[in-house]
Amino acid sequence: MRNPPGQGRAGQDKQRIFLNECEGIGPVYPNITREAVDGDIRFCTWKNFLSEGQITHVMTRVNGSGKAKQKTDICDEVHHMSPERKELLRKLAFEEGTPLFVIDHEMIRENYREFREHLPNVQVYYAVKANSNPEIVRTLFKEGCSFDVASMPEFMIVYENIKDMPDLERQEWIWDKIIYANTIKPIETLQALDCYKPLVTFDNREELKKIKHYAPHAGLVLRLRVPNTGSLVELSSKFGADPGEAVDLISDAFSMDLVVEGLSFHVGSQCTNFDNYVQALQLSASIIRETETRTGKKIRILDIGGGFPVKYHPEVKSFKILARKLNVEIKRIFPPDMQILAEPGRFLVANTCTLVAKVIGKSFRDGKPSYYINDGVYHTYSGQVFDHTNYPVLAFKEGDTQISAVFGPTCDAFDTITNSAELPVLELNDLVYSENIGAYSHASSTYFNGFPPAKVVHINL
């Protein structure tokens, strides 16, 4: 937890001032409203489905209990659905239509609790960009999660959950539970953020100058450039200060009467090379020591970023192994009062969502069956392009399978989901699905060719 307002940051004596005029962000972003971020979403709950055979649909938030589950370490398993869940998805597709993006909130809660269990001394900041659905944010908010935002619309999605708090309580919540983890911020964003005094990241002198002028009350976190070798999505080419200039940048910030509270790094998304974390931890410790020697200032926040792996397939290394390694290294390298933050996104939502689509056309091309479905790479399967993740297309129908091609609905040959799906013979209106598709998928859907993103349905809210 960060030092509370009024007691300064990182051991400094600077007095905190709450700016009463900062009631909201409307004057700067007048078009961001609840409706703008929610969209047209229906909510449902899965309540005792297995025993009652019923699904209850409502137009407002409801509490779903679901069937009781025994506790399992779901992070160590490749998630595959049960026959009962398949039947539920069929019913939802029949009632709601397709394409359908189904979010299971009980699994979100399980993932969050599992992360906390294995990294108990790490404050969890959900990376909202992984899936910015407001109900996902709401579920994690209720669990006590903190949030990593990278834009003002993302900030507003989180803000919806705290807007009715008393002023001081809301200010303290933002102070402690939001980090704006985009190293480059528009001037308008800095102006809007300043009165809330959140943590913000930076990695260069030009950004320091902007922060000094437009958000001098923010707490600063210097993002380091660290190895991303072996990660599915590389980030270091765009973000992070070179380690050799890190102490100089921190010193410059203090000389500008800004307060640097911490360091951060990101080893790359879906990291399976756990040595990346060890190297980054050791590098951070070295920079913190040198900073204290040169400036006399203490750095007591370390944000270890994201990258926590999801079991898309059995060969992915276990998160529990990584957690044990992190716990040992953090205890060995850092003093007991170092506050450790993390920004899991994919880990919390990837296996919580399923896409259901239907066959809208079929043909025989290049020696194999070819199916056209009503979702594609411009929509939920966009993660195959931007996130470099493959989502196997599976059929509800059983039968002997053959190698088949699957295409999306748009008038573009690039809209090819796979040329190697193992599918039985499918007919028009047959349903298909993809599991583990909750991260960096629906979040990057478009309206290309006039086809809207898949409808969102929530279960176990």
Secondary structure by P-SEA (a helix, b strand, c coil): cccccccccccccbbbbbcccccccccccccccccccccbbbbbbbcccccccbbbbbccbbbbbcccccccccccccccccaaaaaaaaaaaaaccccbbbbbaaaaaaaaaaaaaaaccbbbbbcccccccaaaaaaaaaaccccccccaaaaaaaacccccccaaaaaaaaacccccccccccaaaaaaacccccbbbbccaaaaaaaacccccbbbbbbbbcccccccccccccccccccaaaaaaaaaaaacccccbbbbbcccccccaaaaaaaaaaaaaaaaaaaaaccccccbbbbccccccccccccccaaaaaaaaaaaaaacccccbbbbbbbccccccccbbbbbbbccccccccbbbbbccccccccccccccccbbbbbbbcccccccccccccccccccccccccccccccccccccccccccccccccccccccccccbbbbccc
